[in-house]
Amino acid sequence: MRRYRRLVCRFGALALVIGSHAVLAQNSLSRWPDTMFHDGLEALDTGPRSDADAARFLAQTTFGATAADIQHLRDIGYRAWFDEQLAEPMTREVDYLNWVASIPEPVYQNARVEAWWLGALGGPDPAIPTRIHRDQLRQRVAFALSEIFVISKVNGAVSGQTRSAAHYYDRLATHAFGNFRTLLEDVTLHPAMGHYLSMFKNRKPDLAANIRPDENYAREILQLFSIGLVELNADGTPRLLAGQPIPTYNQTTVRGFAHVFTGWNWKNCYQGNDWDWQYCEPGPNGSYWLEPLEPVESLHDTQGPEVDGNGQRYKQLLNYPGVTLAGGRLPAGGNARSNLAAALDNIFRHPNVGPFMARALIQRLVTSNPSPAYVARVSAVFDNNGSGVRGDLAAVVRAIVFDVEARMGPYSHAETFGKVREPLLRLAHLRRAMAARAQIGRFQDWNPEFDYGQAPLASPSVFNFFKPDYSPPGELSTRGLLAPELQIHTESQITAQTNALGSQIFWGYLGQTYAEPNSILIDSMRDATLAANPAALVDRYNLLLLSGQMSPWMRAHLIAYLESITSDTPNHLRQRVHEALYLIVNSPEYAVQK
C-alpha cells in the first residue's frame, strides 16, 4: 500500500505537469485539435469521416468508445447507428435482479448497481450469455434523466426497496425515446418517487386534524423536472421585465398543485376509512412497489384552496399565454385522475419546458455552456418534432447530438465548448475502453459512491450530485461560464478518485494474482504487444479516451516517458500500458469532454 501511494503521488504529479506545460506550450506544440476537413459544409449526420470523429460522437452518446464501436459506427454511419440504437432491445435492471434472486442471492442495492453496470458496459448477459446488451444510447439518456428526475437511495424507503429503485430507472430508460408528457406522468405516479418526495398518501386538507397537503412534490416537479424558477425565452435565456427575471410560479401555484397531488396510494387500496388508507399494504411480496399509484377518491381534494369572486373554489395552476385553463385555474370537480391529467397537461404545455429540457439534456450529454442558438434549435424540436408532436424525446436527442454545435463545437466554440467528465462516467469510460469484465462474467463491484462520490440513484439530495447552474469561483465564474460537475470535484473527492482509478489500473486487471472472482478487471494485456511501440500505444488511447484530441505536447511527453520504461523493468510492456492509462485518465486534458 505504501508503494502504491508513492505511485499515486509520482504519476499524479506528472499528470499535473503535463497539463500545466500543455497550457504554456501553445506557441510551439499546439493543444488545439486539427481543424482540417471540418469546414461544416457537409451534412452533419452523414459522417463520421474519421475514427476521431466517431470516438467523439460515441463519448456523447454512450458510456465510452470501444475500438469495435468506432469501427461499426464508421461502417454504417451516424444516421443508421442512431436508428439502430432506437431499435436495440432494452437492458432492464429488474430482469437482472430477478435473475440474481433466482440463483439464489440476496437482492440489495449492490445488486442494483451491478445491474446498472450491465447497462453501462454492455456485452453478454450473465443470465443469458447469448444475449448481448448494446442499447448504449438509451442507457446513456436514462442516466441523464436520472440526474434530472432524481430519486435516491439516501431516502430510507427507497434504500430498502431495491427492485422499486431499479424499476424506476427502467421506466426512465423506457421513456428515453418516448414522449415527455408520458414520462412526466410515469415519474409522478411511481411509488419510489411518491416516497422520495412525499406525494405518497398525500391527503386533502382536514383543518380539524391539522392536515394540509404536502407541497414537496409540487415544488420539485416545477422547479427541477419541467419549467424552472424563471420564465425563459425559446433560447433558454431568462425573460426580463424591467431588467429583472420573471418568476414562473408563486406560493399560490405550489399550493394549487399540492392539492392536485392528493389521494394517491398503493394499487388497489380499499377506499374505506382512514385506517385502510394509513395501513394499506404494498401488495403480495411488495409487488405494488412496481405498479403506478392509484387514487383513493375519498382522500383527493376535488375543491381547491382558493375562492373566486363568485364563491367558487379552484386550484391555481400555471398561468401563461395560450394556457388551456382560463387563468390557469382548475375548477372544482372532477376526480383524482382527471385533475392530475389537467395539471400535468398544464405543465407540459408551458413554453418553458422545451428550453428547460433542451438545456438540461445538452448539459448532460454534450456541453455545459450551450449557446442560446443551440438551445433554441433543440427547443424548437421539443415543441414540434416536424410532424406536429410536442415532447418527442427521440427527436430531441437526435437534434442534440446532430446539432452543428455538438459536431463542430471544439472548432466553432473552442473557448466555451465541452463539459467536465463526471467521476462515475470516467470509470465507465475506462472500463469500456479496456474491455473490463469479472471472471465470473458479472459486474459485482465496490460501491463507487465511496471512491468516486457518485453512484446511480445515490445523489445526496433531489438537486442531484451537482446543480446545473454551478459555476466555480475563479476564471469560469468571472467569465460567466458553468461547470456543474466541478461541484462534486472537491479536494478529497479528487484524491479518492485518483487513487481509485489507480487501483483499477494497477491492481484491477486480468491476470492479477490477488483478484477476486467477482472483481471487475480491465484487460490491460490486450495492448501489451502494442506497448512495444509507445507512440502506437499513446495513439490508441488518444483515440479511445480523448477522441483524438490529445495535444501534441502531451503526446510527445507521454511517448518519451513510456520509452523510459525499458526491459529492465519487470513486465515492462504491461507497465507501459498501466502508466499510459493512469496518466491519461487523470490528466487535465482528459478531464474535459470535448
Summary of the structure (lengths in Angstrom):
residues: 594
radius of gyration: 25.5
end to end distance: 34.9
largest distance: 92.0
contacts: 1979
relative contact order: 0.12
helix: 52%
strand: 6%
